[in-house]
Amino acid sequence: MSYGFGLIGCGMIAGFHAQAIADIRGASVVACFDTIPASADRLAKSIGCTAYSDLNAMLADPNVDIVTVATPSGAHMEPAVAAAKAGKHVIVEKPLEITLRRCDRIIAACDHAGVVLSTIFPSRFHESSQLIKKAIEQGRFGRLTTGDAYVKWYRTQQYYDSGAWRGTWQLDGGGALMNQAIHSVDLLSWFMGPVQDISARTAMLAHERIEVEDVAMATLRFANGALGVIEATTAAYPGFLKRIEVHGSEGSAVLKEEDITAWEFAKARRADAAIKQRMAGKTKTGGGAADPAAIGYHGHTAQFKNVLSAIRRGTKPLVDGPEGRRSVELILAIYKAAEIGRAVSLPLKSDPVLKARKTGLGK
Ligand SMILES: NC(=O)c1ccc[n+]([C@@H]2O[C@H](COP(=O)([O-])OP(=O)(O)OC[C@H]3O[C@@H](n4cnc5c(N)ncnc54)[C@H](O)[C@@H]3O)[C@@H](O)[C@H]2O)c1
């Protein structure tokens, strides 16, 4: 069976979706839609698919089996719900949405329609991430003691000025955390498990005309007792590769973008030396640290293949709706903790009310 994809939102990342799908046998992009018809036309022309200027018309196209939603983050819900109602499988870019209520509405619509829902987190599909996850499941780290994510990136003022939605609460849903570091927040919580409570500080220090944070620091207590930190910024010139560290009583691993730079276990295995060697030169791009377009699409390809396999087998994809919701909840808890200056416990009962949504962070 061949699967037809429809792309919703034809901006920067949609081009990566098209490239990722082109690499999959038995899948092709058959349609695209954007509220700016010229953007849909441009993408359709470059890849050879039908451009629609009306979402419902695209969703009525029987050749479309799956949609990818790549609209601004706070505009994921409406097209995702419409696609589910039309019986299409739904793949949504990160973050799933910018509030828990909006995430839940997407999850409920897909459940109700019986379609597969997946949130895009390509880093989970990198071999290095999979190796660390497996080693944790095998207990190789002993007692997990610390899990940290460091995202010291750089975004120019021109980047924030390039789209009216960027850096706004309403459509970006937050700043360095909700837009950029969310990949690492997702990986860290996938590695370390649920978070029990969070303390945090956020600031907007080096940009103008944005409402959201460009620096965030959080300390975490995981449910398994381990402690950790998340440092996220888009104001660390010139931008450095993101890093995740997992430490335990019997082992440590450090992931720098796609490279494993530390892989040390008290009980070493014969395969460890080969893993260290193989995982040392994996990173082929700037990882988005300075230039948002300097990323690969192989993670998207692997994730789309995982979704197709879930559709075929009637199983869940690796990153389903609730998995996608998890990082949104964590980030909202960080924003709340920073605002009230006290620890916030998880899970959140509902969307926290954030004063910053009304006033912005200011300088
Ligand atoms: N996985 C990744 O590595 C990655 C990288 C970049 C962006 N993203 C995510 O992808 C999404 C889009 O980001 P981008 O950088 O491509 O933004 P962009 O501004 O380049 O593109 C967004 C496009 O959506 C269109 N659009 C806006 N509202 C729409 C609607 N209601 N229906 C249809 N089209 C609509 C705009 O006209 C524009 O063409 C965001 O959620 C972002 O967080 C993910």
The ligand as a Tripos MOL2 file, in Angstrom:
@<TRIPOS>MOLECULE
LIG
   44    48     1     0     0
SMALL
NO_CHARGES

@<TRIPOS>ATOM
      1 N1         11.0200   19.5790   14.3120 N.am      1 LIG1
      2 C1         11.7840   20.6240   14.1040 C.2       1 LIG1
      3 O1         12.9970   20.5160   14.1460 O.2       1 LIG1
      4 C2         11.1550   21.9670   13.8130 C.ar      1 LIG1
      5 C3         11.9470   22.9750   13.2670 C.ar      1 LIG1
      6 C4         11.3270   24.2010   12.9530 C.ar      1 LIG1
      7 C5          9.9770   24.4090   13.2390 C.ar      1 LIG1
      8 N2          9.2510   23.4130   13.8150 N.ar      1 LIG1
      9 C6          7.8350   23.6340   14.1390 C.3       1 LIG1
     10 O2          7.0910   23.6860   12.9270 O.3       1 LIG1
     11 C7          6.0490   24.6760   13.0090 C.3       1 LIG1
     12 C8          6.2190   25.6970   11.8850 C.3       1 LIG1
     13 O3          7.4700   26.3270   12.0130 O.3       1 LIG1
     14 P1          8.1850   27.0030   10.7290 P.3       1 LIG1
     15 O4          9.5270   27.4260   11.1990 O.co2     1 LIG1
     16 O5          8.0760   26.1380    9.5360 O.co2     1 LIG1
     17 O6          7.2550   28.3070   10.5630 O.3       1 LIG1
     18 P2          7.0270   29.1900    9.2630 P.3       1 LIG1
     19 O7          6.5470   30.4980    9.7370 O.co2     1 LIG1
     20 O8          8.2340   29.1360    8.3760 O.co2     1 LIG1
     21 O9          5.8380   28.4160    8.4990 O.3       1 LIG1
     22 C9          4.5240   28.3570    8.9740 C.3       1 LIG1
     23 C10         3.5900   28.3170    7.7620 C.3       1 LIG1
     24 O10         2.2560   28.0600    8.2060 O.3       1 LIG1
     25 C11         1.3690   28.9080    7.4820 C.3       1 LIG1
     26 N3          0.1360   29.0430    8.2670 N.ar      1 LIG1
     27 C12        -0.1250   29.8630    9.3150 C.ar      1 LIG1
     28 N4         -1.3430   29.5900    9.8350 N.ar      1 LIG1
     29 C13        -1.8530   28.5810    9.0860 C.ar      1 LIG1
     30 C14        -3.0790   27.8650    9.1420 C.ar      1 LIG1
     31 N5         -3.9920   28.1110   10.0730 N.pl3     1 LIG1
     32 N6         -3.2730   26.8980    8.2210 N.ar      1 LIG1
     33 C15        -2.3450   26.6230    7.2630 C.ar      1 LIG1
     34 N7         -1.1650   27.2820    7.1770 N.ar      1 LIG1
     35 C16        -0.9230   28.2430    8.0810 C.ar      1 LIG1
     36 C17         2.1310   30.1830    7.2570 C.3       1 LIG1
     37 O11         1.6000   30.9280    6.1800 O.3       1 LIG1
     38 C18         3.5260   29.6320    6.9610 C.3       1 LIG1
     39 O12         3.7200   29.3480    5.5940 O.3       1 LIG1
     40 C19         6.1500   25.2520   14.4140 C.3       1 LIG1
     41 O13         5.2420   24.6000   15.2640 O.3       1 LIG1
     42 C20         7.5740   24.9460   14.8490 C.3       1 LIG1
     43 O14         7.7060   24.7940   16.2590 O.3       1 LIG1
     44 C21         9.8130   22.2030   14.0850 C.ar      1 LIG1
@<TRIPOS>BOND
     1     1     2 1
     2     2     3 2
     3     2     4 1
     4     4     5 ar
     5     4    44 ar
     6     5     6 ar
     7     6     7 ar
     8     7     8 ar
     9     8     9 1
    10     8    44 ar
    11     9    10 1
    12     9    42 1
    13    10    11 1
    14    11    12 1
    15    11    40 1
    16    12    13 1
    17    13    14 1
    18    14    15 2
    19    14    16 1
    20    14    17 1
    21    17    18 1
    22    18    19 2
    23    18    20 1
    24    18    21 1
    25    21    22 1
    26    22    23 1
    27    23    24 1
    28    23    38 1
    29    24    25 1
    30    25    26 1
    31    25    36 1
    32    26    27 ar
    33    26    35 ar
    34    27    28 ar
    35    28    29 ar
    36    29    30 ar
    37    29    35 ar
    38    30    31 1
    39    30    32 ar
    40    32    33 ar
    41    33    34 ar
    42    34    35 ar
    43    36    37 1
    44    36    38 1
    45    38    39 1
    46    40    41 1
    47    40    42 1
    48    42    43 1
@<TRIPOS>SUBSTRUCTURE
     1 LIG1         1 GROUP 0 **** ****
